[in-house]
Amino acid sequence: MFDDQYFETMLNFVLLREGGYVNDPDDPGGETNHGITHEVYDSYRRSKKLPKRSVKYITDDEVVDIYYNNYYKASGADKIKNPRLAMAVFDASVNMGVSVARELLKKSDNSFKNFEKLRLERYNTYAKNPKQRKYLKGWNNRVFHLGQFAEEALPEERSPYFKASVSMDVDEDGNVLYYYDWKNDLDGITREELKQNFGKMKEQFIHELGHPTGGAAPTGCVGMYPVRGYTRADGVKVSPYMRTCGAKHAGKRAASEKYFGLKLTDLNKDELDELLDEIM
């Protein structure tokens, strides 16, 4: 699972255009496979303490790992708020190099259109080299098709990242509310997911959004409360159901059970540490 919910969509575009194994004498990258040069692959294998071998034999898992860490994250695309621009930067880092992609991004003023224009200008500069001129049409087509694809497949602004199991509902004003259940939704959450979702968690537990029927039950609540039907983050529709409201109590129980039903502000440092140790 990737930290970025849009990466897989972007990667599909890149892989379709990079093709398979190529060893073009006019390509300064030399021997490549799925767009990854032999030099990049050699470096990757060294970093993993693996023996050197031809990029012709690169595995699918290695391809994904290299694209995600050596290009997507290395270019800073994962930090860009506009997924369409992030995709353009990622694709440029693959086709032009990470340093060039970062340079063009800096000059673009975080504008997708500006980045496209700067990228096309750089390709025209490359095409002044007679050996590179034959690639110009393909480069230009790549930028054009990326623009079309990004507009159809990606939003202009990142939506909050949530685990697929987290419930969603809409209040009377049409605002989306997210509900986290310590016992069900947060069991097994990674530290990175906790960081990404902490703002909404804090909002829920401070402003008592945990009970869709209006207002949280008093601290120490017990029993059941109804949850309206909703659509999960992955698009699956969930029918209305009853959810148990836990309460803090004594006894040797899991932290998520002991503190189930409480706000974060109800926990002291030791209790919060106990809970984090369990769900991490």
Secondary structure, DSSP 8 states (H G I E B T S, - for coil): --SSTTHHHHHHHHHHHH-SEE--TT-TT-SEETTEEHHHHHHHHHHTT-----GGG--HHHHHHHIIIIIIITTTGGG-SSHHHHHHHHHHHHHH-HHHHHHHHHHHTT-HHHHHHHHHHHHHHHTTSTTTGGGHHHHHHHHHHHHHHHHHH--SS------TTSEEEE-TTS-EEEE--TTTTSTT--HHHHHHHHHHHHHHHHHT-S-TTSS---TT--SEEEE--EE-TTS-EE--EEEE------SS--HHHHTTT--GGGS-HHHHHHHHHHH-
